Amino acid sequence: MPRSQRIEYAGARYHVMNRGDRRKDIVKGDEDRRMFVRTLGEAAVYAGWEVHAYCLMRNHFHLVIETPEPTLVKGMQWMLGTYTARFNGRHKLRGHLFSGRYKAIMVDEGDDGYLQRVCDYTHLNPARAKIVPSDEALENYAWSSYPQYLEGPRKRLGWLRVDRLLGEHGVRRDNASGRREFSRRMEARRDDEDDEFQKTVKRGWRFGGEDFLDRLVDQMEDEPTENHEPGQAREAMTVRASNLVAEELRRLKLTTTDLQMMRKGDPVKVGIAERIHRETPMTLRWIAEALQMGSWRYLSFLLYQRRRKYNINKV
């Protein structure tokens, strides 16, 4: 069975993470680390990414990227394949280096600090893992983009974009004073735990405001549901079905209270249920519960009666 595709669109932002196969190391020394960063930069140029943050650890990595064009899959395939080939060639190895599919969390493009939180999470990874002791500056960890943020523009990696994150930290100018302020803010935050985003890293696929899923649904509506991750498509279709209920109530000039007061088999409820069943993959059980229509078997009988009546009338 072919794998479901990622959600991709122009301007999308992602937190991407992948681990070594069976949690084994993906670097064996600083030469490998330099090779990884170089490969990441080449991938960014190849795919047209804007890289906001990265952090390379011993057996995994974190990236925060923005895709002006929908090139997440194209770029990740090239980067992972190229680095694996270079690593295996250098160490005379064969086979997989990374485990399964990389995780790509959608990040809200709104102006509510979501990019900052994801980038800070990425940059603070070495401190949380106790690789950087509490009495040592965070910038001493060389294998993340954080030290690059503290360099002047001429010394910085050309493919790293810093203005968005600096702006979200309230740093208006990319000068020595602004970079010191950014460093002060990050050092003050190194013991903070962003529990919400950590939960998203473990189990979620999107990170953003309450309306973020609705905006993602708009991006997905023109594509077949099976083109997306099962969890993403299921949640998106739940929103789609709920929106259909609200749309029907507006059309009929009814409220949710009116819907609740109707009997289980009211023709209005049956009509809404029929539309949801026709236009979404939601189960009869979900529809019956959402519209308070009793058991799914009763709903199935009502829909059968409706279709039978419609077909008789057509004749």
VMD Tcl script that draws the C-alpha trace (Angstrom):
set ca {
  {0.00 0.00 0.00}
  {1.49 3.40 -0.94}
  {2.29 5.76 1.88}
  {-0.01 8.73 2.44}
  {1.46 12.07 1.45}
  {2.35 15.07 3.59}
  {0.33 18.26 3.70}
  {2.23 20.65 1.47}
  {1.39 24.17 0.31}
  {3.21 27.40 -0.47}
  {4.27 29.17 2.73}
  {3.84 26.17 5.03}
  {6.03 25.91 8.12}
  {7.19 22.67 9.72}
  {9.03 21.31 12.72}
  {10.79 18.26 11.30}
  {12.45 15.56 13.40}
  {14.00 12.18 12.65}
  {16.03 9.66 14.62}
  {18.65 7.12 13.75}
  {17.46 3.64 12.85}
  {16.80 1.81 16.15}
  {17.89 5.04 17.86}
  {21.48 4.52 16.71}
  {23.84 7.46 16.17}
  {23.53 9.46 12.98}
  {26.95 11.09 13.53}
  {30.21 9.54 14.69}
  {32.24 12.72 15.13}
  {32.59 16.37 14.21}
  {33.41 15.59 10.58}
  {30.01 13.90 10.26}
  {28.37 16.87 11.98}
  {29.94 19.28 9.51}
  {28.82 17.00 6.69}
  {25.24 17.00 8.02}
  {25.07 20.80 8.25}
  {26.57 21.12 4.79}
  {24.00 18.66 3.41}
  {21.17 20.55 5.13}
  {22.35 23.78 3.49}
  {22.49 22.14 0.09}
  {18.97 20.75 0.61}
  {17.71 24.22 1.55}
  {19.10 25.67 -1.67}
  {17.89 22.70 -3.74}
  {14.32 22.84 -2.39}
  {14.12 26.60 -1.85}
  {13.57 26.25 1.91}
  {13.90 29.03 4.45}
  {15.58 27.42 7.46}
  {14.69 29.20 10.71}
  {16.40 26.79 13.13}
  {18.14 23.44 13.34}
  {19.73 21.31 16.02}
  {21.80 18.20 15.39}
  {22.05 15.76 18.30}
  {23.89 12.47 18.53}
  {21.03 10.25 17.32}
  {18.40 12.69 16.00}
  {17.88 16.14 14.55}
  {15.33 18.98 14.65}
  {14.62 21.43 11.81}
  {12.27 24.41 11.59}
  {11.71 25.22 7.96}
  {9.38 27.28 5.80}
  {8.55 26.27 2.24}
  {7.76 29.21 -0.10}
  {6.84 26.48 -2.59}
  {5.41 23.05 -1.58}
  {8.77 21.24 -1.50}
  {8.92 19.56 1.93}
  {8.90 16.02 0.55}
  {11.22 16.80 -2.35}
  {13.80 18.43 -0.06}
  {13.61 15.83 2.72}
  {13.98 12.93 0.31}
  {17.07 14.55 -1.16}
  {18.58 15.51 2.20}
  {18.05 12.18 3.98}
  {19.11 10.15 0.96}
  {22.20 12.26 0.27}
  {23.39 12.34 3.88}
  {22.83 8.59 4.27}
  {24.88 7.90 1.13}
  {27.67 10.21 2.31}
  {27.66 8.75 5.84}
  {27.69 5.16 4.60}
  {30.40 5.93 2.05}
  {32.56 7.61 4.65}
  {32.24 4.77 7.17}
  {32.06 1.91 4.64}
  {28.54 0.94 5.73}
  {25.34 -0.08 3.93}
  {21.63 0.16 4.63}
  {19.30 2.54 6.42}
  {20.60 5.29 8.66}
  {17.30 6.92 9.71}
  {14.27 5.22 11.26}
  {10.95 5.06 9.42}
  {9.30 8.29 8.33}
  {10.44 11.67 9.56}
  {7.91 13.53 11.73}
  {6.73 16.85 10.28}
  {4.55 18.99 12.55}
  {2.64 21.80 10.85}
  {3.36 25.17 12.52}
  {0.85 28.03 12.43}
  {2.02 30.86 10.17}
  {0.08 33.41 12.25}
  {1.64 36.13 14.37}
  {0.97 34.56 17.77}
  {4.48 33.38 18.62}
  {4.23 29.79 17.38}
  {7.38 30.07 15.27}
  {9.27 31.44 18.27}
  {8.17 28.60 20.53}
  {9.15 25.94 18.00}
  {12.54 27.55 17.28}
  {13.23 28.05 20.99}
  {12.36 24.40 21.63}
  {14.85 23.43 18.92}
  {17.64 25.69 20.20}
  {17.14 24.67 23.85}
  {17.39 20.96 23.06}
  {21.04 20.62 24.19}
  {20.23 22.31 27.53}
  {17.21 20.09 28.16}
  {19.31 17.02 27.34}
  {21.98 18.23 29.85}
  {24.60 18.26 27.11}
  {25.23 21.91 27.92}
  {25.69 22.25 31.73}
  {23.72 24.94 33.54}
  {26.88 26.98 34.19}
  {27.89 26.97 30.51}
  {26.61 29.30 27.78}
  {24.08 27.75 25.42}
  {26.03 29.08 22.44}
  {28.87 26.70 23.28}
  {26.90 23.92 21.61}
  {28.18 24.35 18.08}
  {25.80 22.03 16.23}
  {22.64 24.08 16.27}
  {21.70 27.31 14.52}
  {21.66 29.21 17.82}
  {25.37 30.23 17.73}
  {24.77 31.41 14.16}
  {22.13 33.83 15.43}
  {24.80 35.47 17.60}
  {27.19 35.96 14.66}
  {27.19 38.99 12.39}
  {25.47 38.57 9.00}
  {28.77 38.19 7.12}
  {29.86 35.23 9.26}
  {26.48 33.53 9.26}
  {25.39 30.64 7.04}
  {23.85 32.18 3.95}
  {20.83 29.84 3.87}
  {19.76 30.50 7.48}
  {16.95 33.04 7.90}
  {17.14 34.86 11.25}
  {14.88 37.90 10.91}
  {11.59 36.15 11.68}
  {12.74 34.64 14.98}
  {14.59 37.78 16.08}
  {11.45 39.77 15.36}
  {9.28 37.46 17.43}
  {11.73 37.95 20.31}
  {11.29 41.69 20.00}
  {14.76 42.23 18.53}
  {14.25 44.94 15.93}
  {17.78 45.20 14.55}
  {20.28 42.49 13.65}
  {23.23 44.28 15.30}
  {25.51 43.57 18.26}
  {23.05 45.06 20.76}
  {20.12 43.12 19.31}
  {22.05 39.86 19.33}
  {23.04 40.38 22.97}
  {19.38 40.89 23.84}
  {18.46 37.71 21.97}
  {21.16 35.82 23.90}
  {19.92 37.23 27.21}
  {16.37 36.15 26.47}
  {17.41 32.64 25.46}
  {19.62 32.13 28.52}
  {16.70 33.22 30.71}
  {14.49 30.64 29.02}
  {16.80 27.63 29.13}
  {15.00 26.07 32.11}
  {11.53 26.68 30.69}
  {9.46 23.70 29.58}
  {6.94 24.20 26.80}
  {4.65 21.35 27.84}
  {2.12 22.07 25.10}
  {4.65 21.73 22.31}
  {6.35 18.73 23.93}
  {2.99 16.93 23.87}
  {2.62 17.88 20.21}
  {6.08 16.45 19.43}
  {5.07 13.15 21.03}
  {1.57 12.72 19.65}
  {0.43 15.64 17.48}
  {0.77 16.78 13.89}
  {-0.06 20.51 14.10}
  {0.79 23.38 16.43}
  {-1.14 26.62 16.31}
  {-4.22 28.63 17.15}
  {-7.77 27.41 17.50}
  {-8.56 28.24 13.87}
  {-5.38 26.66 12.49}
  {-7.08 23.36 11.70}
  {-9.86 25.19 9.85}
  {-7.25 26.94 7.72}
  {-5.52 23.62 7.05}
  {-8.87 22.11 6.02}
  {-9.16 24.86 3.43}
  {-5.73 23.82 2.09}
  {-6.74 20.15 1.99}
  {-10.28 20.38 0.59}
  {-9.20 20.33 -3.05}
  {-7.18 17.12 -2.57}
  {-8.45 13.56 -1.98}
  {-8.54 12.61 1.70}
  {-6.34 9.57 1.15}
  {-3.46 11.84 0.17}
  {-2.91 12.85 3.80}
  {-1.78 11.16 6.98}
  {-4.72 9.19 8.46}
  {-4.79 11.20 11.69}
  {-4.62 14.50 9.82}
  {-7.38 13.55 7.40}
  {-9.63 12.21 10.17}
  {-9.36 15.40 12.21}
  {-9.81 17.56 9.13}
  {-12.93 15.66 8.09}
  {-14.37 16.00 11.60}
  {-14.06 19.77 11.23}
  {-15.55 19.54 7.74}
  {-18.56 17.58 9.04}
  {-19.10 20.02 11.93}
  {-18.96 22.91 9.48}
  {-21.62 21.23 7.33}
  {-23.95 21.01 10.34}
  {-23.44 24.71 11.06}
  {-23.97 25.57 7.39}
  {-27.25 23.64 7.26}
  {-28.50 25.30 10.45}
  {-27.76 28.74 9.01}
  {-29.56 27.82 5.79}
  {-32.63 26.63 7.74}
  {-32.40 29.56 10.18}
  {-32.15 27.19 13.13}
  {-29.91 27.10 16.21}
  {-28.10 24.22 17.88}
  {-30.72 24.44 20.63}
  {-33.44 23.93 18.03}
  {-31.57 20.88 16.77}
  {-31.33 19.44 20.29}
  {-35.08 19.89 20.86}
  {-36.04 17.97 17.72}
  {-37.00 14.30 17.94}
  {-34.41 11.76 16.87}
  {-36.04 11.02 13.52}
  {-36.99 14.56 12.56}
  {-36.76 15.02 8.76}
  {-34.47 18.04 9.27}
  {-31.97 15.88 11.17}
  {-32.25 13.13 8.58}
  {-31.57 15.63 5.81}
  {-28.43 16.96 7.54}
  {-27.29 13.42 8.30}
  {-27.74 12.41 4.67}
  {-25.57 15.30 3.48}
  {-22.79 14.53 5.99}
  {-22.92 10.85 5.01}
  {-22.73 11.78 1.32}
  {-19.99 14.42 1.48}
  {-17.66 13.16 4.24}
  {-16.26 9.77 5.35}
  {-17.70 10.17 8.89}
  {-19.24 7.00 10.32}
  {-22.96 6.62 11.01}
  {-22.08 6.30 14.68}
  {-20.36 9.72 14.64}
  {-23.25 11.33 12.73}
  {-25.88 9.85 15.07}
  {-24.03 11.13 18.13}
  {-23.39 14.58 16.62}
  {-27.06 15.07 15.70}
  {-28.47 13.24 18.75}
  {-30.33 10.70 16.64}
  {-29.99 7.61 18.82}
  {-28.19 4.52 17.60}
  {-26.36 4.29 14.30}
  {-28.64 1.40 13.31}
  {-31.69 3.65 13.69}
  {-29.95 6.31 11.60}
  {-29.14 3.71 8.94}
  {-32.85 2.77 8.80}
  {-33.87 6.45 8.50}
  {-31.42 7.04 5.65}
  {-32.68 3.90 3.90}
  {-36.26 5.17 4.19}
  {-35.25 8.60 2.88}
  {-33.46 7.15 -0.16}
  {-36.35 4.76 -0.84}
  {-38.88 7.60 -0.67}
  {-36.71 9.77 -2.93}
  {-36.37 6.98 -5.51}
  {-40.13 6.28 -5.49}
  {-40.88 9.97 -6.01}
  {-38.45 10.07 -8.92}
  {-40.36 7.28 -10.62}
}
mol new
graphics top color blue
foreach p $ca { graphics top sphere $p radius 0.5 }
foreach p [lrange $ca 0 end-1] q [lrange $ca 1 end] { graphics top cylinder $p $q radius 0.2 }
display resetview
